[in-house]
Amino acid sequence: MNDQKNDKKLSLACAVLTVSDSRTAGNDTSGNWLAETLARDGHNCVRRDLVKDDIYAIRRIISDWIYDPAVQVIITNGATGFSHRDAVPAAVTPLFDTEIPGFGELFRQISHADIGTSTIQSRAVAGIANDTVIFCLPGSTSACEAAWDHILREQLDSRHKPCNFASHFKNR
């Protein structure tokens, strides 16, 4: 068996989608933070977009990225709450081949330290579709930071033991 301890960290091809009715390229703080953090941690942000909170517009972009062999990881930010316009879970979960239920559970546990019981209003979800890992985060920069610092950084690091999602891409 290959000893991952000595392996070089894989650089993953990532896409960032901000879902918002109010954000623009000029004030997309969480999307900018995610793209910068991916680069800082050795990954490539190969796709980036901003879309209004519309189930079919979201689904169109995510579907295109799932189909694109150049995209390995998709991270969305925004529209995971309970307002009538928060469409990300409804748009994205039908596209999953496999859901990653532990992601949402762990994210809400981590968020509890910052926002208390309001964490139950987060519908952060994750799954895999066409060998593409998809993480759907809330839109606040602090929520994106929490998800990255406590979950995604390790799970997208091919050297992380005992398991990680990056190791799924070694043969790709």
C-alpha atoms as an extended CHARMM CRD file, in Angstrom:
* protein
*
       172  EXT
         1         1  MET       CA              0.0000000000        0.0000000000        0.0000000000  PROA      1               0.0000000000
         2         2  ASN       CA              1.2310000000        3.4870000000       -0.8450000000  PROA      2               0.0000000000
         3         3  ASP       CA              2.3060000000        5.5560000000        2.1750000000  PROA      3               0.0000000000
         4         4  GLN       CA              0.4620000000        8.8640000000        1.7690000000  PROA      4               0.0000000000
         5         5  LYS       CA              2.6510000000       10.4140000000        4.4570000000  PROA      5               0.0000000000
         6         6  ASN       CA              5.4330000000       10.8820000000        1.8910000000  PROA      6               0.0000000000
         7         7  ASP       CA              3.1040000000       11.8810000000       -0.9330000000  PROA      7               0.0000000000
         8         8  LYS       CA              3.0940000000       15.3850000000       -2.2570000000  PROA      8               0.0000000000
         9         9  LYS       CA             -0.1330000000       17.2750000000       -1.5700000000  PROA      9               0.0000000000
        10        10  LEU       CA             -2.4820000000       17.1510000000       -4.5460000000  PROA      10              0.0000000000
        11        11  SER       CA             -3.5850000000       20.4550000000       -6.0100000000  PROA      11              0.0000000000
        12        12  LEU       CA             -7.2900000000       20.1540000000       -6.7420000000  PROA      12              0.0000000000
        13        13  ALA       CA             -9.2520000000       21.9400000000       -9.4620000000  PROA      13              0.0000000000
        14        14  CYS       CA            -12.0070000000       23.8080000000       -7.6480000000  PROA      14              0.0000000000
        15        15  ALA       CA            -15.0010000000       25.9360000000       -8.6010000000  PROA      15              0.0000000000
        16        16  VAL       CA            -16.6330000000       28.5760000000       -6.3980000000  PROA      16              0.0000000000
        17        17  LEU       CA            -20.2520000000       29.6390000000       -6.8910000000  PROA      17              0.0000000000
        18        18  THR       CA            -21.7320000000       32.5030000000       -4.9080000000  PROA      18              0.0000000000
        19        19  VAL       CA            -25.5230000000       32.3960000000       -4.7550000000  PROA      19              0.0000000000
        20        20  SER       CA            -27.0570000000       35.7320000000       -3.8480000000  PROA      20              0.0000000000
        21        21  ASP       CA            -29.6490000000       38.2640000000       -4.9230000000  PROA      21              0.0000000000
        22        22  SER       CA            -27.6190000000       41.1060000000       -3.4270000000  PROA      22              0.0000000000
        23        23  ARG       CA            -23.9240000000       40.3150000000       -3.9780000000  PROA      23              0.0000000000
        24        24  THR       CA            -21.9290000000       41.5360000000       -6.9390000000  PROA      24              0.0000000000
        25        25  ALA       CA            -18.4000000000       40.8050000000       -8.0990000000  PROA      25              0.0000000000
        26        26  GLY       CA            -17.3800000000       43.9400000000       -6.2020000000  PROA      26              0.0000000000
        27        27  ASN       CA            -18.7990000000       42.9450000000       -2.8110000000  PROA      27              0.0000000000
        28        28  ASP       CA            -18.6220000000       39.1330000000       -2.8580000000  PROA      28              0.0000000000
        29        29  THR       CA            -16.5460000000       38.8640000000        0.3120000000  PROA      29              0.0000000000
        30        30  SER       CA            -17.1900000000       35.1710000000        1.0050000000  PROA      30              0.0000000000
        31        31  GLY       CA            -16.6220000000       34.0920000000       -2.6170000000  PROA      31              0.0000000000
        32        32  ASN       CA            -13.4260000000       36.1370000000       -2.7490000000  PROA      32              0.0000000000
        33        33  TRP       CA            -12.2900000000       34.6630000000        0.5630000000  PROA      33              0.0000000000
        34        34  LEU       CA            -12.9060000000       31.1090000000       -0.6790000000  PROA      34              0.0000000000
        35        35  ALA       CA            -11.0470000000       31.6600000000       -3.9630000000  PROA      35              0.0000000000
        36        36  GLU       CA             -8.0940000000       33.2680000000       -2.1650000000  PROA      36              0.0000000000
        37        37  THR       CA             -8.0040000000       30.5470000000        0.4870000000  PROA      37              0.0000000000
        38        38  LEU       CA             -8.0700000000       27.7660000000       -2.1030000000  PROA      38              0.0000000000
        39        39  ALA       CA             -5.0650000000       29.3620000000       -3.8280000000  PROA      39              0.0000000000
        40        40  ARG       CA             -3.2370000000       29.9490000000       -0.5490000000  PROA      40              0.0000000000
        41        41  ASP       CA             -3.7000000000       26.2890000000        0.3640000000  PROA      41              0.0000000000
        42        42  GLY       CA             -2.3380000000       25.0720000000       -2.9820000000  PROA      42              0.0000000000
        43        43  HSD       CA             -5.5240000000       24.4330000000       -4.9550000000  PROA      43              0.0000000000
        44        44  ASN       CA             -6.6420000000       26.0100000000       -8.2200000000  PROA      44              0.0000000000
        45        45  CYS       CA             -9.8620000000       27.9520000000       -8.5840000000  PROA      45              0.0000000000
        46        46  VAL       CA            -10.6270000000       26.9920000000      -12.1980000000  PROA      46              0.0000000000
        47        47  ARG       CA            -14.2240000000       28.2630000000      -12.3010000000  PROA      47              0.0000000000
        48        48  ARG       CA            -15.8950000000       31.1340000000      -10.5040000000  PROA      48              0.0000000000
        49        49  ASP       CA            -19.3810000000       32.5360000000      -10.8830000000  PROA      49              0.0000000000
        50        50  LEU       CA            -22.0710000000       34.4940000000       -9.1110000000  PROA      50              0.0000000000
        51        51  VAL       CA            -25.7370000000       33.6620000000       -9.6500000000  PROA      51              0.0000000000
        52        52  LYS       CA            -29.0810000000       34.9330000000       -8.4120000000  PROA      52              0.0000000000
        53        53  ASP       CA            -30.9390000000       32.7090000000       -5.9670000000  PROA      53              0.0000000000
        54        54  ASP       CA            -32.9410000000       30.8090000000       -8.5840000000  PROA      54              0.0000000000
        55        55  ILE       CA            -33.1970000000       27.0210000000       -8.4190000000  PROA      55              0.0000000000
        56        56  TYR       CA            -32.8060000000       26.4910000000      -12.1670000000  PROA      56              0.0000000000
        57        57  ALA       CA            -29.9920000000       28.9890000000      -12.6720000000  PROA      57              0.0000000000
        58        58  ILE       CA            -28.0840000000       27.3730000000       -9.7900000000  PROA      58              0.0000000000
        59        59  ARG       CA            -28.7540000000       23.8860000000      -11.1160000000  PROA      59              0.0000000000
        60        60  ARG       CA            -27.5930000000       24.8440000000      -14.6270000000  PROA      60              0.0000000000
        61        61  ILE       CA            -24.1910000000       26.0940000000      -13.4410000000  PROA      61              0.0000000000
        62        62  ILE       CA            -23.6240000000       23.2400000000      -10.9950000000  PROA      62              0.0000000000
        63        63  SER       CA            -24.6430000000       20.6830000000      -13.6570000000  PROA      63              0.0000000000
        64        64  ASP       CA            -22.1870000000       22.1850000000      -16.1430000000  PROA      64              0.0000000000
        65        65  TRP       CA            -19.3970000000       22.0210000000      -13.5580000000  PROA      65              0.0000000000
        66        66  ILE       CA            -20.2850000000       18.4570000000      -12.5550000000  PROA      66              0.0000000000
        67        67  TYR       CA            -20.0390000000       17.4680000000      -16.2170000000  PROA      67              0.0000000000
        68        68  ASP       CA            -16.7180000000       19.3130000000      -16.7180000000  PROA      68              0.0000000000
        69        69  PRO       CA            -13.7870000000       16.8890000000      -16.1690000000  PROA      69              0.0000000000
        70        70  ALA       CA            -11.5910000000       19.8900000000      -15.2850000000  PROA      70              0.0000000000
        71        71  VAL       CA            -13.5890000000       20.4880000000      -12.0610000000  PROA      71              0.0000000000
        72        72  GLN       CA            -12.9810000000       18.1760000000       -9.0910000000  PROA      72              0.0000000000
        73        73  VAL       CA            -14.5030000000       20.1860000000       -6.2280000000  PROA      73              0.0000000000
        74        74  ILE       CA            -17.3980000000       22.6530000000       -6.1600000000  PROA      74              0.0000000000
        75        75  ILE       CA            -17.9600000000       24.9990000000       -3.2310000000  PROA      75              0.0000000000
        76        76  THR       CA            -21.0940000000       27.1180000000       -3.1400000000  PROA      76              0.0000000000
        77        77  ASN       CA            -21.7040000000       29.9050000000       -0.6780000000  PROA      77              0.0000000000
        78        78  GLY       CA            -25.0430000000       31.4730000000        0.1290000000  PROA      78              0.0000000000
        79        79  ALA       CA            -28.7290000000       30.5470000000        0.0180000000  PROA      79              0.0000000000
        80        80  THR       CA            -28.6380000000       27.6240000000        2.4690000000  PROA      80              0.0000000000
        81        81  GLY       CA            -30.9830000000       29.1030000000        5.0600000000  PROA      81              0.0000000000
        82        82  PHE       CA            -34.7640000000       28.9260000000        5.3990000000  PROA      82              0.0000000000
        83        83  SER       CA            -35.9600000000       32.0630000000        3.6230000000  PROA      83              0.0000000000
        84        84  HSD       CA            -38.3030000000       31.5200000000        0.6970000000  PROA      84              0.0000000000
        85        85  ARG       CA            -35.4370000000       32.4810000000       -1.6700000000  PROA      85              0.0000000000
        86        86  ASP       CA            -32.8020000000       30.0930000000       -0.2390000000  PROA      86              0.0000000000
        87        87  ALA       CA            -32.7750000000       27.5590000000       -3.0700000000  PROA      87              0.0000000000
        88        88  VAL       CA            -29.3460000000       25.9000000000       -2.9230000000  PROA      88              0.0000000000
        89        89  PRO       CA            -30.3040000000       22.6690000000       -1.0950000000  PROA      89              0.0000000000
        90        90  ALA       CA            -33.3420000000       22.1650000000       -3.3730000000  PROA      90              0.0000000000
        91        91  ALA       CA            -31.2620000000       22.9530000000       -6.4640000000  PROA      91              0.0000000000
        92        92  VAL       CA            -28.2020000000       20.8570000000       -5.6690000000  PROA      92              0.0000000000
        93        93  THR       CA            -29.2280000000       17.7880000000       -3.6620000000  PROA      93              0.0000000000
        94        94  PRO       CA            -31.1520000000       16.1630000000       -6.5590000000  PROA      94              0.0000000000
        95        95  LEU       CA            -27.8780000000       16.2520000000       -8.5090000000  PROA      95              0.0000000000
        96        96  PHE       CA            -25.9920000000       14.1920000000       -5.8960000000  PROA      96              0.0000000000
        97        97  ASP       CA            -25.1530000000       10.5770000000       -6.6680000000  PROA      97              0.0000000000
        98        98  THR       CA            -24.1890000000       10.2260000000       -2.9980000000  PROA      98              0.0000000000
        99        99  GLU       CA            -24.9280000000       12.5940000000       -0.1320000000  PROA      99              0.0000000000
       100       100  ILE       CA            -22.3180000000       13.2830000000        2.5620000000  PROA      100             0.0000000000
       101       101  PRO       CA            -24.6160000000       13.6540000000        5.5980000000  PROA      101             0.0000000000
       102       102  GLY       CA            -21.7430000000       14.0090000000        8.0670000000  PROA      102             0.0000000000
       103       103  PHE       CA            -20.7100000000       17.3220000000        6.5060000000  PROA      103             0.0000000000
       104       104  GLY       CA            -23.8880000000       19.1750000000        7.4360000000  PROA      104             0.0000000000
       105       105  GLU       CA            -23.9790000000       17.5720000000       10.8640000000  PROA      105             0.0000000000
       106       106  LEU       CA            -20.3790000000       18.5280000000       11.6240000000  PROA      106             0.0000000000
       107       107  PHE       CA            -20.7530000000       22.0180000000       10.1790000000  PROA      107             0.0000000000
       108       108  ARG       CA            -23.7490000000       22.7430000000       12.4290000000  PROA      108             0.0000000000
       109       109  GLN       CA            -21.8720000000       21.3650000000       15.4510000000  PROA      109             0.0000000000
       110       110  ILE       CA            -18.9080000000       23.6510000000       14.7250000000  PROA      110             0.0000000000
       111       111  SER       CA            -21.1860000000       26.6480000000       14.0550000000  PROA      111             0.0000000000
       112       112  HSD       CA            -22.9270000000       26.2330000000       17.3940000000  PROA      112             0.0000000000
       113       113  ALA       CA            -19.8750000000       27.6990000000       19.1510000000  PROA      113             0.0000000000
       114       114  ASP       CA            -20.2510000000       30.9160000000       17.1110000000  PROA      114             0.0000000000
       115       115  ILE       CA            -23.9830000000       31.3450000000       16.5730000000  PROA      115             0.0000000000
       116       116  GLY       CA            -25.6300000000       29.1310000000       19.1640000000  PROA      116             0.0000000000
       117       117  THR       CA            -28.9730000000       27.5800000000       18.3650000000  PROA      117             0.0000000000
       118       118  SER       CA            -29.2740000000       29.6280000000       15.1750000000  PROA      118             0.0000000000
       119       119  THR       CA            -27.1420000000       26.8890000000       13.6320000000  PROA      119             0.0000000000
       120       120  ILE       CA            -30.2980000000       24.7970000000       13.1710000000  PROA      120             0.0000000000
       121       121  GLN       CA            -31.2960000000       27.2520000000       10.4420000000  PROA      121             0.0000000000
       122       122  SER       CA            -28.3210000000       26.2530000000        8.3050000000  PROA      122             0.0000000000
       123       123  ARG       CA            -29.0120000000       23.7250000000        5.5800000000  PROA      123             0.0000000000
       124       124  ALA       CA            -25.3420000000       23.2890000000        4.6690000000  PROA      124             0.0000000000
       125       125  VAL       CA            -25.0950000000       20.0980000000        2.6060000000  PROA      125             0.0000000000
       126       126  ALA       CA            -22.5020000000       18.1260000000        0.6700000000  PROA      126             0.0000000000
       127       127  GLY       CA            -22.4230000000       15.2870000000       -1.7870000000  PROA      127             0.0000000000
       128       128  ILE       CA            -20.7140000000       13.6770000000       -4.7450000000  PROA      128             0.0000000000
       129       129  ALA       CA            -21.9400000000       13.8030000000       -8.3380000000  PROA      129             0.0000000000
       130       130  ASN       CA            -20.0330000000       12.3550000000      -11.3020000000  PROA      130             0.0000000000
       131       131  ASP       CA            -16.9180000000       12.0390000000       -9.1020000000  PROA      131             0.0000000000
       132       132  THR       CA            -17.1100000000       15.7480000000       -8.2400000000  PROA      132             0.0000000000
       133       133  VAL       CA            -17.2970000000       16.6520000000       -4.5370000000  PROA      133             0.0000000000
       134       134  ILE       CA            -19.7680000000       19.4570000000       -3.7840000000  PROA      134             0.0000000000
       135       135  PHE       CA            -19.9350000000       21.4840000000       -0.5720000000  PROA      135             0.0000000000
       136       136  CYS       CA            -22.7620000000       24.0020000000       -0.0650000000  PROA      136             0.0000000000
       137       137  LEU       CA            -21.9510000000       26.5950000000        2.5950000000  PROA      137             0.0000000000
       138       138  PRO       CA            -23.8340000000       29.5400000000        4.0590000000  PROA      138             0.0000000000
       139       139  GLY       CA            -23.0180000000       32.9320000000        2.5720000000  PROA      139             0.0000000000
       140       140  SER       CA            -21.3360000000       34.6580000000        5.4940000000  PROA      140             0.0000000000
       141       141  THR       CA            -17.5840000000       34.8670000000        5.3560000000  PROA      141             0.0000000000
       142       142  SER       CA            -17.3600000000       33.6500000000        8.9530000000  PROA      142             0.0000000000
       143       143  ALA       CA            -19.3510000000       30.5170000000        8.0490000000  PROA      143             0.0000000000
       144       144  CYS       CA            -17.0650000000       29.8770000000        5.0740000000  PROA      144             0.0000000000
       145       145  GLU       CA            -14.0270000000       30.3380000000        7.3240000000  PROA      145             0.0000000000
       146       146  ALA       CA            -15.4310000000       27.8900000000        9.8840000000  PROA      146             0.0000000000
       147       147  ALA       CA            -16.1590000000       25.2830000000        7.2210000000  PROA      147             0.0000000000
       148       148  TRP       CA            -12.7140000000       25.6710000000        5.6740000000  PROA      148             0.0000000000
       149       149  ASP       CA            -10.7230000000       25.7940000000        8.9040000000  PROA      149             0.0000000000
       150       150  HSD       CA            -12.5040000000       22.8940000000       10.6120000000  PROA      150             0.0000000000
       151       151  ILE       CA            -13.5530000000       20.5840000000        7.7700000000  PROA      151             0.0000000000
       152       152  LEU       CA            -12.5950000000       21.3870000000        4.1890000000  PROA      152             0.0000000000
       153       153  ARG       CA             -8.8950000000       22.1440000000        4.6170000000  PROA      153             0.0000000000
       154       154  GLU       CA             -8.2360000000       18.6260000000        5.9220000000  PROA      154             0.0000000000
       155       155  GLN       CA            -10.7500000000       16.8240000000        3.7430000000  PROA      155             0.0000000000
       156       156  LEU       CA             -9.2630000000       18.3840000000        0.5850000000  PROA      156             0.0000000000
       157       157  ASP       CA             -5.6960000000       17.6210000000        1.6770000000  PROA      157             0.0000000000
       158       158  SER       CA             -4.4830000000       14.3520000000        0.1290000000  PROA      158             0.0000000000
       159       159  ARG       CA             -2.1000000000       13.8570000000        3.0620000000  PROA      159             0.0000000000
       160       160  HSD       CA             -4.7850000000       13.9440000000        5.7680000000  PROA      160             0.0000000000
       161       161  LYS       CA             -5.2220000000       10.6660000000        7.6670000000  PROA      161             0.0000000000
       162       162  PRO       CA             -7.0870000000        8.4370000000        8.0180000000  PROA      162             0.0000000000
       163       163  CYS       CA             -9.1160000000        9.5560000000        4.9970000000  PROA      163             0.0000000000
       164       164  ASN       CA             -9.8820000000       12.5330000000        2.7950000000  PROA      164             0.0000000000
       165       165  PHE       CA            -11.8080000000       13.3630000000       -0.3630000000  PROA      165             0.0000000000
       166       166  ALA       CA             -8.6830000000       14.4520000000       -2.2630000000  PROA      166             0.0000000000
       167       167  SER       CA             -7.4220000000       10.8730000000       -2.4200000000  PROA      167             0.0000000000
       168       168  HSD       CA            -10.3820000000       10.0450000000       -4.6780000000  PROA      168             0.0000000000
       169       169  PHE       CA             -8.7860000000       12.1610000000       -7.4160000000  PROA      169             0.0000000000
       170       170  LYS       CA             -5.3490000000       10.5080000000       -7.6180000000  PROA      170             0.0000000000
       171       171  ASN       CA             -6.2320000000        8.5510000000      -10.7430000000  PROA      171             0.0000000000
       172       172  ARG       CA             -8.1200000000       11.3420000000      -12.4320000000  PROA      172             0.0000000000
